């Protein structure tokens, strides 16, 4: 009987050895898998750190761009009339010369005419145009402001006379022309 136990023993030992080998293989597989997971986690953590740094740089750059744009807008508002103001300096100089040389009415008139030419030139350069409606022209509420209405030969709401010219800057009304318009004749 002992012989049989010994015969069975080598098989049992083989099974035990196989089980031990299987356990070792499983542990090695787990160790390799754990190392692989740790490597993946480390790589992902490095990528996250890299993306966080890139995000901080992008936020800082966006803030710098926003600040520069705000500064540019403020400067544009502050100095937008600089060229126009330069043109008006010539007009002021002409007025001062006309007033300085008041030896005759002709000199003053010539100075005022020169001033007006310079002012009209500045207006042309910066697209400032007159709104000067003619008598009989229909009232345009976008460009004209009716100050009063009088009975006249023209049809109702036609311009009778201009009290003050208006002005356009490019296509935008700076000041409407102040006009007197015709009202319908009263029957009676």
WOJO-V478334 format. One record per backbone hydrogen bond with DSSP energy under -0.5 kcal/mol. CO is the residue of the C=O (numbers start at 1). NH is the residue of the N-H. E is the energy in kcal/mol with one decimal. If there is no record, write none. Layout:
BEGIN
co=CO nh=NH e=E
co=CO nh=NH e=E
END
This chain:
BEGIN
co=1 nh=5 e=-2.2
co=2 nh=6 e=-2.6
co=3 nh=7 e=-2.1
co=4 nh=8 e=-2.4
co=5 nh=9 e=-2.0
co=6 nh=10 e=-1.4
co=7 nh=11 e=-0.8
co=8 nh=12 e=-2.6
co=9 nh=13 e=-3.1
co=10 nh=14 e=-2.0
co=11 nh=15 e=-2.8
co=12 nh=16 e=-2.7
co=13 nh=17 e=-3.1
co=14 nh=18 e=-2.8
co=15 nh=19 e=-2.6
co=16 nh=20 e=-2.8
co=17 nh=21 e=-2.9
co=18 nh=22 e=-2.7
co=19 nh=23 e=-2.6
co=20 nh=24 e=-2.7
co=21 nh=25 e=-3.0
co=22 nh=26 e=-2.6
co=23 nh=27 e=-2.8
co=24 nh=28 e=-2.9
co=25 nh=29 e=-2.9
co=26 nh=30 e=-2.6
co=27 nh=31 e=-2.6
co=28 nh=32 e=-3.2
co=29 nh=33 e=-2.9
co=30 nh=34 e=-2.9
co=31 nh=35 e=-2.8
co=32 nh=36 e=-2.8
co=33 nh=37 e=-2.8
co=34 nh=38 e=-2.8
co=35 nh=39 e=-2.4
co=36 nh=40 e=-2.4
co=37 nh=41 e=-3.0
co=38 nh=42 e=-2.6
co=39 nh=43 e=-2.5
co=40 nh=44 e=-2.7
co=41 nh=45 e=-2.8
co=42 nh=46 e=-2.2
co=43 nh=47 e=-2.2
co=44 nh=48 e=-2.6
co=45 nh=49 e=-2.3
co=46 nh=50 e=-2.2
co=47 nh=51 e=-2.6
co=48 nh=52 e=-2.5
co=49 nh=53 e=-2.2
co=50 nh=54 e=-2.3
co=51 nh=55 e=-2.4
co=52 nh=56 e=-2.3
co=53 nh=57 e=-2.4
co=54 nh=58 e=-2.5
co=55 nh=59 e=-2.7
co=56 nh=60 e=-2.4
co=57 nh=61 e=-2.6
co=58 nh=62 e=-2.6
co=59 nh=63 e=-2.4
co=60 nh=64 e=-2.3
co=61 nh=65 e=-2.5
co=62 nh=66 e=-2.5
co=63 nh=67 e=-2.5
co=64 nh=68 e=-2.6
co=65 nh=69 e=-2.5
co=66 nh=70 e=-2.3
co=67 nh=71 e=-2.4
co=68 nh=72 e=-2.5
co=69 nh=73 e=-2.4
co=70 nh=74 e=-2.4
co=71 nh=75 e=-2.5
co=72 nh=76 e=-2.5
co=73 nh=77 e=-2.5
co=74 nh=78 e=-2.4
co=75 nh=79 e=-2.7
co=76 nh=80 e=-0.9
co=79 nh=82 e=-1.8
co=81 nh=85 e=-3.1
co=82 nh=86 e=-1.9
co=83 nh=87 e=-1.7
co=84 nh=88 e=-2.0
co=85 nh=89 e=-1.3
co=86 nh=90 e=-0.8
co=87 nh=90 e=-0.5
co=87 nh=91 e=-1.0
co=88 nh=92 e=-2.5
co=89 nh=93 e=-2.6
co=90 nh=94 e=-2.1
co=91 nh=95 e=-2.1
co=92 nh=96 e=-2.6
co=93 nh=97 e=-2.3
co=94 nh=98 e=-2.4
co=95 nh=99 e=-2.2
co=96 nh=100 e=-2.0
co=97 nh=101 e=-2.3
co=100 nh=102 e=-1.3
co=104 nh=108 e=-1.8
co=105 nh=109 e=-2.8
co=106 nh=110 e=-2.6
co=107 nh=111 e=-2.3
co=108 nh=112 e=-2.5
co=109 nh=113 e=-2.4
co=110 nh=114 e=-2.3
co=111 nh=115 e=-2.2
co=112 nh=116 e=-2.6
co=113 nh=117 e=-2.4
co=114 nh=118 e=-2.3
co=115 nh=119 e=-2.5
co=116 nh=120 e=-2.8
co=117 nh=121 e=-2.3
co=118 nh=122 e=-2.2
co=119 nh=123 e=-2.6
co=120 nh=124 e=-2.7
co=121 nh=125 e=-2.3
co=122 nh=126 e=-1.6
co=123 nh=128 e=-3.2
co=124 nh=127 e=-1.5
co=127 nh=129 e=-0.6
co=127 nh=170 e=-3.2
co=129 nh=168 e=-2.8
co=130 nh=132 e=-0.6
co=131 nh=166 e=-2.7
co=134 nh=137 e=-2.1
co=137 nh=159 e=-3.4
co=139 nh=141 e=-0.7
co=140 nh=143 e=-1.8
co=140 nh=144 e=-3.3
co=143 nh=177 e=-2.7
co=145 nh=147 e=-0.5
co=145 nh=179 e=-2.5
co=148 nh=181 e=-2.5
co=150 nh=183 e=-2.3
co=155 nh=158 e=-1.3
co=157 nh=139 e=-2.4
co=158 nh=182 e=-2.5
co=159 nh=136 e=-3.6
co=161 nh=163 e=-0.5
co=161 nh=180 e=-2.7
co=164 nh=178 e=-2.3
co=166 nh=131 e=-3.0
co=167 nh=174 e=-2.8
co=167 nh=175 e=-1.7
co=168 nh=129 e=-2.2
co=168 nh=170 e=-0.6
co=169 nh=171 e=-0.6
co=169 nh=172 e=-2.5
co=172 nh=169 e=-3.5
co=172 nh=174 e=-0.5
co=175 nh=167 e=-2.4
co=177 nh=145 e=-3.4
co=177 nh=179 e=-0.6
co=178 nh=163 e=-2.7
co=178 nh=164 e=-1.7
co=179 nh=147 e=-3.4
co=179 nh=148 e=-0.9
co=180 nh=160 e=-3.6
co=180 nh=161 e=-1.4
co=181 nh=150 e=-2.7
co=182 nh=157 e=-3.0
co=183 nh=152 e=-0.7
co=186 nh=188 e=-0.6
END
